[in-house]
C-alpha cells in the first residue's frame, strides 16, 4: 500500500477534526486467482490480498458520536450516534459501509465508544478488487485498535464485515472478500474453505508476477445480476437436495438434471467444475507449475463466459490478449463478480514488460480507454500501521 495514503488520511483528519489522529490502520483489497462465485456456494476460493487497500486515520472519542470524513470523495463527511438507531442512507452511498459495520459490531456485543475516522484508499473501485470489503474490514480494524478488542479474531472481523454488506448495504456477497482482507499472508495466496472458514496459505513462487489489468468496463454488484446468480445457484441446490452446490459431483449434476431449467443447469455446472479447478490450482501453485495453473485459469474463464455468463466482450478480448502474450508459461482470466472490472494474470516476472506492451498496443475499452495495469504483491491482511 502506498506510503502516501497515510499522509492523505492524516491531512483529511486534521482538516476535518482539527487535530492529529491517535492511530492508523489498513486493510487490503484482494484479487481472486481462481474460484469465482463459489464462495456463497460453500465452496473453495484461492485469492490473495494485494498491496492496494483502505487506510484509516482514527481517534477515540469519549462520547457516542462517530464522525467520518472520506478524503477520496471531496472530504465528504457523515456522522451518527451509537445510542440511536443506525440507519442506511441512499443506495450506494459510501457511509453505508461504515454505518453497517458499526451496527453489526454493536450487535456482536462489543462496548463501542465513539470515534473520529478519516478514510482513504487506492483500490480501484468497481473493478472487482473488493474495495468495499477492504473498507469494511478497515473500519472493523479501526475500532479493534482504538478500543483494544484483542479477542476479536480476523475471522470474526470478516464475518461482521460480510454481515454489514449483506444486510445493510444489500449485496449478497460470500465470505471470501472480507476473509482474505482480514487474514491475508505476505507472499502467499489463501485457499479458503468457505463452509468451515478454514484457510491454508499457498506460497506464491518467487519468480511469479500477479498482474491485474482493469478493463475500464465499469461494473456494479448491488443492482446487478450478482444476486440473480446466487438465486439460481440456490434453486439448483434445492433441485438436487443438497445444502449447497459444493456438495454436488459433476457426475450427479449430469445424471440427475431431469427437468431442471437449462440456464440454472449451466450455472450449477460452473460452480461444480470451478470448485474442482480451485483445489487443483492450489496444488499446481504449491508445486510451482505455472503451465498447469494457466490451463486451469483458461478453463475458469471459459466457464464464466459460457456457463455463468458473467464476462463482457471487452474482458474476453483482454483475456485473449494476455494469454497470447504469456503463452504456456502462465494464464489469465476475469476476476471478481463479473460484468466488467479486472482480469488477473499469473506470469513469470521476466515477461511483465512484454505483456504490458501487448495490453497497451492491442486493448481498448468500448469507451476507447486503454487498460490500466497493476503488478501486485501478495500482502498481509488487516492491521495497525506504525
For each residue, the residues with C-beta under 8 A, 3 or more apart:
1: 5 26 28 51 52 53 55 122 379
2: 5 122
3: 6 7
4: 7 8
5: 1 2 8 9 26 55 120 121 122
6: 3 9 10 24 55 57 385
7: 3 4 10 11
8: 4 5 11 12 55 71 120
9: 5 6 12 13 21 24 55 56 57 71 118 119 120
10: 6 7 13 14 20 21 24 57 118
11: 7 8 14 15 71
12: 8 9 15 16 57 69 70 71 75 118 119 120
13: 9 10 16 17 19 20 21 57 59 69 116 118
14: 10 11 17 18 19 20
15: 11 12 69 75
16: 12 13 67 69 75 77 116 118
17: 13 14 59 67 69 116 118
18: 14
19: 13 14 59
20: 10 13 14
21: 9 10 13 24 57 58 59 116 118
22: 58 59 60 146
23: 57 58 59 142 145 146 384 385
24: 6 9 10 21 55 56 57 58 384 385
25: 55 56 58 138 141 142 145 382 383 384 385
26: 1 5 53 54 55 56 138 141 382 383 385
27: 53 54 133 134 135 136 137 138 140 141 181 182 381 382
28: 1 49 50 51 52 53 134 181 184 379 380 381 382
29: 49 50 52 53 54 123 129 130 131 133 134 181
30: 47 48 49 50 129 130 133 134 176 177 180 181 184
31: 47 48 50 129 210 212 335 342 344 376
32: 35 36 45 46 47 176 335 336 344
33: 46 47 48 189 210 281 285 297 335 344 346
34: 45 46 274 277 278 281 296 297 300 333
35: 32 38 39 43 44 45 46 47 176 274 275 277 278 281
36: 32 274 300 304 308 310 334 335 336 338
37: 40 41 229 230 233 270 271 274 308 310 337 338
38: 35 41 43 44 45 174 194 246 271 274 275 278
39: 35 43 45 173 174 175 176 192 194
40: 37 172 173 174 194 230 233
41: 37 38 174 194 233 237 244 245 246 271 275
42: 194 195 243 244 245 246 247
43: 35 38 39 194 195 244 245 246 271 274 275 278
44: 35 38 191 192 193 194 246 275 278 279 282
45: 32 34 35 38 39 174 176 191 192 194 278
46: 32 33 34 35 189 190 191 192 202 278 281 282 285
47: 30 31 32 33 35 176 177 180 189 190 192
48: 30 31 33 180 184 188 189 190 204 210 378 379
49: 28 29 30 53 180 181 184 185 190 378 379 380 381
50: 28 29 30 31 53 129 210 212 374 376 377 378 379
51: 1 28 376 377 379
52: 1 28 29 121 122 123 124 129 374 376
53: 1 26 27 28 29 49 50 121 122 123 134 138 181 379
54: 26 27 29 119 120 121 123 131 134 135 137 138
55: 1 5 6 8 9 24 25 26 119 120 121 138 385
56: 9 24 25 26 117 118 119 120 138 139 141 142
57: 6 9 10 12 13 21 23 24 117 118
58: 21 22 23 24 25 115 116 117 118 142 145 146
59: 13 17 19 21 22 23 115 116 146
60: 22 113 114 115 146 147
61: 65 66 67 113 114 115 116
62: 113 114
63: 113 114
64: 81 82 83 113 114
65: 61 79 80 81 82 114
66: 61 79 80 81 82 98 102 114 115 116 117
67: 16 17 61 77 78 79 114 115 116 117
68: 77 78 79 95 98 116 117 118 119
69: 12 13 15 16 17 75 76 77 117 118 119
70: 12 73 74 75 76 77 78 94 119 120
71: 8 9 11 12 75 118 119 120
72: 119 120 121
73: 70 76 94
74: 70
75: 12 15 16 69 70 71
76: 69 70 73 94
77: 16 67 68 69 70
78: 67 68 70 89 95 98 99
79: 65 66 67 68
80: 65 66 84 86 99 102
81: 64 65 66 84 114
82: 64 65 66 86 102 106 112 113 114
83: 64
84: 80 81
85:
86: 80 82 99 100 102 103 106
87: 99
88: 91 93 96 99 100 168 169
89: 78 93 95 96 99
90: 93
91: 88 170 222 223
92: 96 222 223
93: 88 89 90 96
94: 70 73 76 97 98 135
95: 68 78 89 98 99
96: 88 89 92 93 99 100 168 169
97: 94 100 101 132 135 136 139 164 165 169
98: 66 68 78 94 95 101 102 117 119 135 139
99: 78 80 86 87 88 89 95 96 102 103 168
100: 86 88 96 97 103 104 136 163 164 165 167 168 169
101: 97 98 104 105 136 139 140 160 161 164
102: 66 80 82 86 98 99 105 106 112 139 143
103: 86 99 100 106 107 164 168
104: 100 101 107 108 160 163 164 167 168
105: 101 102 108 110 112 140 143 160
106: 82 86 102 103 109 110 112
107: 103 104
108: 104 105 156 160
109: 106
110: 105 106 143 147 149 152
111: 147
112: 82 102 105 106 143 147
113: 60 61 62 63 64 82 146 147
114: 60 61 62 63 64 65 66 67 81 82
115: 58 59 60 61 66 67 142 143 146
116: 13 16 17 21 58 59 61 66 67 68
117: 56 57 58 66 67 68 69 98 139 142
118: 9 10 12 13 16 17 21 56 57 58 68 69 71
119: 9 12 54 55 56 68 69 70 71 72 98 135 138
120: 5 8 9 12 54 55 56 70 71 72
121: 5 52 53 54 55 72 131 134 135 138
122: 1 2 5 52 53
123: 29 52 53 54 127 129 130 131 134
124: 52 127 129 131 214 342 372 374
125: 131
126: 131 218 219 220 340 341
127: 123 124 131 214 219 336 341 342
128: 219 334 335 336 337 338 340 341 342
129: 29 30 31 50 52 123 124 212 335 336 341 342
130: 29 30 123 133 134 177 181 336
131: 29 54 121 123 124 125 126 127 134 135
132: 97 135 136 165 169 171 177 221
133: 27 29 30 130 136 137 161 162 165 173 177 178 181
134: 27 28 29 30 53 54 121 123 130 131 137 138 181
135: 27 54 94 97 98 119 121 131 132 138 139
136: 27 97 100 101 132 133 139 140 161 162 164 165 178 181
137: 27 54 133 134 140 141 157 158 161 178 181 182 381 382
138: 25 26 27 53 54 55 56 119 121 134 135 141 142 382
139: 56 97 98 101 102 117 135 136 142 143 161
140: 27 101 105 136 137 143 144 152 157 160 161 182 382
141: 25 26 27 56 137 138 144 145 157 382 383 384
142: 23 25 56 58 115 117 138 139 145 146
143: 102 105 110 112 115 139 140 146 147 149
144: 140 141 147 148 149 150 152 157
145: 23 25 58 141 142 148 384
146: 22 23 58 59 60 113 115 142 143
147: 60 110 111 112 113 143 144
148: 144 145
149: 110 143 144 152
150: 144
151:
152: 110 140 144 149 156 157
153: 156 157
154: 157 158 179 182 183 381 382
155: 158 159 179 182 183 197
156: 108 152 153 159 160
157: 137 140 141 144 152 153 154 160 161 178 182 382
158: 137 154 155 161 162 175 178 179 181 182 183 197
159: 155 156 162 163 175 178 197
160: 101 104 105 108 140 156 157 163 164
161: 101 133 136 137 139 140 157 158 164 165 178 181 182
162: 133 136 158 159 165 166 173 174 175 177 178
163: 100 104 159 160 166 167 168
164: 97 100 101 103 104 136 160 161 167 168 169
165: 97 100 132 133 136 161 162 168 169 171 173 178
166: 162 163 169 170 171 172 173
167: 100 104 163 164 170
168: 88 96 99 100 103 104 163 164 165
169: 88 96 97 100 132 164 165 166 222
170: 91 166 167 222
171: 132 165 166 221 222 226 227
172: 40 166 226 227 230
173: 39 40 133 162 165 166 176 177 221 226 337
174: 38 39 40 41 45 162 177 194
175: 39 158 159 162 178 179 192 194 197
176: 30 32 35 39 45 47 173 179 180 192 194
177: 30 47 130 132 133 162 173 174 180 181
178: 133 136 137 157 158 159 161 162 165 175 181 182
179: 154 155 158 175 176 182 183 190 192 197 199
180: 30 47 48 49 176 177 183 184 190 192 381
181: 27 28 29 30 49 53 130 133 134 136 137 158 161 177 178 184 381 382
182: 27 137 140 154 155 157 158 161 178 179 381 382
183: 154 155 158 179 180 190 199 381
184: 28 30 48 49 180 181 190 378 379 380 381
185: 49 188 190 201 378 380 381
186: 377 378 379 380
187: 203 204 377 378
188: 48 185 201 202 203 204 378
189: 33 46 47 48 201 202 204 282 285 378
190: 46 47 48 49 179 180 183 184 185 199 200 201 202
191: 44 45 46 199 200 201 202 278 279 282
192: 39 44 45 46 47 175 176 179 180 197 198 199
193: 44 196 197 198 199
194: 38 39 40 41 42 43 44 45 174 175 176 197 246
195: 42 43 244 246
196: 193
197: 155 158 159 175 179 192 193 194
198: 192 193
199: 179 183 190 191 192 193
200: 190 191 282
201: 185 188 189 190 191
202: 46 188 189 190 191 282 285 286
203: 187 188 285 286
204: 48 187 188 189 208 210 285 378
205: 208 285 288 290
206:
207: 348 349 350
208: 204 205 290 330 346 347 348 349
209: 346 347 348 349 351 352 375
210: 31 33 48 50 204 344 345 346 375 376 377 378
211: 322 344 345 346 347 352 355 373 374 375 376
212: 31 50 129 335 342 343 344 345 373 374 375 376
213: 318 322 342 343 345 359 363 371 372 373 374
214: 124 127 341 342 371 372 373 374
215: 312 314 315 318 340 341 342 343 363 365 371
216: 365 367 369 370 371 372
217: 312 314 315 339 340 341 365 366
218: 126 340
219: 126 127 128 224 336 337 338 339 340 341
220: 126 223 224 339
221: 132 171 173 224 226 337
222: 91 92 169 170 171 226
223: 91 92 220
224: 219 220 221 227 337 338 339
225: 228 229 310 338 339
226: 171 172 173 221 222 229 230 337 338
227: 171 172 224 230 231
228: 225 231 232
229: 37 225 226 232 233 267 308 310
230: 37 40 172 226 227 233 234
231: 227 228 234 235
232: 228 229 235 236 263 264 267 268
233: 37 40 41 229 230 236 237 245 267 268 271
234: 230 231 237 238
235: 231 232 238 239 261 264
236: 232 233 239 240 245 248 260 264 265 267 268 271
237: 41 233 234 240 242 243 244 245 247 248 268
238: 234 235 241
239: 235 236 258 260 264
240: 236 237 245 248 252 253 256 268
241: 238
242: 237 245 247 248
243: 42 237 246 247
244: 41 42 43 195 237 247
245: 41 42 43 233 236 237 240 242 248 268 271 272 275
246: 38 41 42 43 44 194 195 243 271 275
247: 42 237 242 243 244
248: 236 237 240 242 245 252 253 268 272
249: 252 253 272
250: 253 254 269 272 273 276
251: 254 255
252: 240 248 249 255 256
253: 240 248 249 250 256 257 265 268 269 272
254: 250 251 257
255: 251 252
256: 240 252 253
257: 253 254 260 265
258: 239
259:
260: 236 239 257 264 265 268
261: 235 264 265
262: 265 266
263: 232 266 267
264: 232 235 236 239 260 261 267 268
265: 236 253 257 260 261 262 268 269
266: 262 263 269 270 306 307 308 309
267: 229 232 233 236 263 264 270 271 307 308
268: 232 233 236 237 240 245 248 253 260 264 265 271 272
269: 250 253 265 266 272 273 303 307
270: 37 266 267 273 274 303 304 307 308
271: 37 38 41 43 233 236 245 246 267 268 274 275 308
272: 245 248 249 250 253 268 269 275 276
273: 250 269 270 276 277 299 303 307
274: 34 35 36 37 38 43 270 271 277 278 300 303
275: 35 38 41 43 44 245 246 271 272 278 279
276: 250 272 273 279 280
277: 34 35 273 274 280 281 296 299 300 303
278: 34 35 38 43 44 45 46 191 274 275 281 282
279: 44 191 275 276 282 283
280: 276 277 283 284 292 296
281: 33 34 35 46 277 278 284 285 293 296 297
282: 44 46 189 191 200 202 278 279 285 286
283: 279 280 286 287
284: 280 281 287 289 290 292 293 296
285: 33 46 189 202 203 204 205 281 282 288 289 293
286: 202 203 282 283
287: 283 284 292
288: 205 285
289: 284 285 292 293
290: 205 208 284 293 294 329 330 331 346 347 348
291: 294 295 328 329 330
292: 280 284 287 289 295 296
293: 281 284 285 289 290 296 297 330 331 346
294: 290 291 297 298 323 326 328 329 330 331 332 346
295: 291 292 298 299 331
296: 34 277 280 281 284 292 293 299 300 331
297: 33 34 281 293 294 300 301 331 332 333 344 346
298: 294 295 301 302 323 331 332 333
299: 273 277 295 296 302 303
300: 34 36 274 277 296 297 303 304 333
301: 297 298 304 305 311 316 319 332 333 334
302: 298 299 305 306
303: 269 270 273 274 277 299 300 306 307 308
304: 36 270 300 301 307 308 309 310 311 333 334 338
305: 301 302 308 309 310 311 316 334
306: 266 302 303 309
307: 266 267 269 270 273 303 304
308: 36 37 229 266 267 270 271 303 304 305 338
309: 266 304 305 306
310: 36 37 225 229 304 305 334 337 338 339
311: 301 304 305 315 316 334 338 339
312: 215 217 315 316 338 339 340
313: 316 317
314: 215 217 317 318 340 365 366
315: 215 217 311 312 318 319 334 340 341 343
316: 301 305 311 312 313 319 320
317: 313 314 320 321 363
318: 213 215 314 315 321 322 343 359 363 371
319: 301 315 316 322 323 332 333 334 343
320: 316 317 323 324
321: 317 318 324 325 358 359 362 363
322: 211 213 318 319 325 326 332 343 345 355 358 359
323: 294 298 319 320 326 327 331 332
324: 320 321 327 358
325: 321 322 351 354 355 358 359
326: 294 322 323 329 330 331 332 345 347 351 355
327: 323 324 330
328: 291 294
329: 290 291 294 326 347 348 351
330: 208 290 291 293 294 326 327 345 346 347 348 351
331: 290 293 294 295 296 297 298 323 326 345 346
332: 294 297 298 301 319 322 323 326 343 344 345 346
333: 34 297 298 300 301 304 319 343 344
334: 36 128 301 304 305 310 311 315 319 338 341 342 343 344
335: 31 32 33 36 128 129 212 341 342 343 344
336: 32 36 127 128 129 130 219 341 342
337: 37 128 173 219 221 224 226 310 341
338: 36 37 128 219 224 225 226 304 308 310 311 312 334 341
339: 217 219 220 224 225 310 311 312
340: 126 128 215 217 218 219 312 314 315
341: 126 127 128 129 214 215 217 219 315 334 335 336 337 338
342: 31 124 127 128 129 212 213 214 215 334 335 336
343: 212 213 215 315 318 319 322 332 333 334 335
344: 31 32 33 210 211 212 297 332 333 334 335
345: 210 211 212 213 322 326 330 331 332 355
346: 33 208 209 210 211 290 293 294 297 330 331 332
347: 208 209 211 290 326 329 330 351 352 355
348: 207 208 209 290 329 330 351
349: 207 208 209 352
350: 207
351: 209 325 326 329 330 347 348 354 355
352: 209 211 347 349 355 356 375
353: 356 357
354: 325 351 357 358
355: 211 322 325 326 345 347 351 352 358 359
356: 352 353 359 360 373
357: 353 354 360 361
358: 321 322 324 325 354 355 361 362
359: 213 318 321 322 325 355 356 362 363 370 371 373
360: 356 357 363 370 371
361: 357 358
362: 321 358 359
363: 213 215 317 318 321 359 360 370 371
364: 368 369 370
365: 215 216 217 314 368 369 370 371
366: 217 314
367: 216
368: 364 365
369: 216 364 365
370: 216 359 360 363 364 365
371: 213 214 215 216 318 359 360 363 365
372: 124 213 214 216
373: 211 212 213 214 356 359
374: 50 52 124 211 212 213 214
375: 209 210 211 212 352
376: 31 50 51 52 210 211 212 379
377: 50 51 186 187 210
378: 48 49 50 184 185 186 187 188 189 204 210
379: 1 28 48 49 50 51 53 184 186 376
380: 28 49 184 185 186 383
381: 27 28 49 137 154 180 181 182 183 184 185
382: 25 26 27 28 137 138 140 141 154 157 181 182
383: 25 26 141 380
384: 23 24 25 141 145
385: 6 23 24 25 26 55
386:
